[in-house]
């Protein structure tokens, strides 16, 4: 009991120390996290979750000869899907991760303009009303979401469309359960603090964000996908190779083999063999 209390005290001290020194995970760290998983991202995550990308993209009214911004494009799936239906689309595909952009380049084969940048950095340099469509999947929460959405509204033409997917605040409850114990066990190794991401509570929360940012006719939905595994080792490999904990893998080095063994042991301890991915998605029109 005293050992657990001491571990918590050490963790609180380290968190406070990082706060006072402003040692916080930043955009470059997030980019590096996705660099590390870029080669296995499609196989471990997107081959399953792309069905929800397609669901969102299929709901968008797609104009002819559009100019598109694929924001936080990852490995380029959204751009690829849009180009299958509209080869004449001009697409700017933006991502902060060099590794993800390399994978996107292989998929898109020069058919989109690939740009390495954070969302707000790119949007801040973009002119007003130049895009017909903006899509952003699985990444809106890495920078202030309403600020990003407002900038998306600014760069969209009148009546332009936006489509987004992002995690909800209820996502990955099983991982959250073990992560706090992992931090206690590794408190001495913490050098940066990963702040909680500003994920929306539910689809109604996303609807409010969109309206606040200047969009109307929003259609928002909530989704859930459960990943089941045969072993805690397999589940740990999934957690550390999908980008699901991007940034959090900096606070606790989830690519370190000893730390991964600790994660697997914690899953075993709590009898966890499935992970719940909870998310929201929607489309809207610029008012």
PyMOL commands that set and color helices and strands:
alter all, ss='L'
color gray80, all
select helices_A, chain A and resi 2-20+27-37+41-59+77-85+98-108+119-124+140-142+145-155+173-185+187-189+203-212+232-239+248-251+257-269
alter helices_A, ss='H'
color red, helices_A
select strands_A, chain A and resi 67-71+90-95+113-116+131-137+156-167+215-228+274-286
alter strands_A, ss='S'
color yellow, strands_A
deselect
rebuild
show_as cartoon
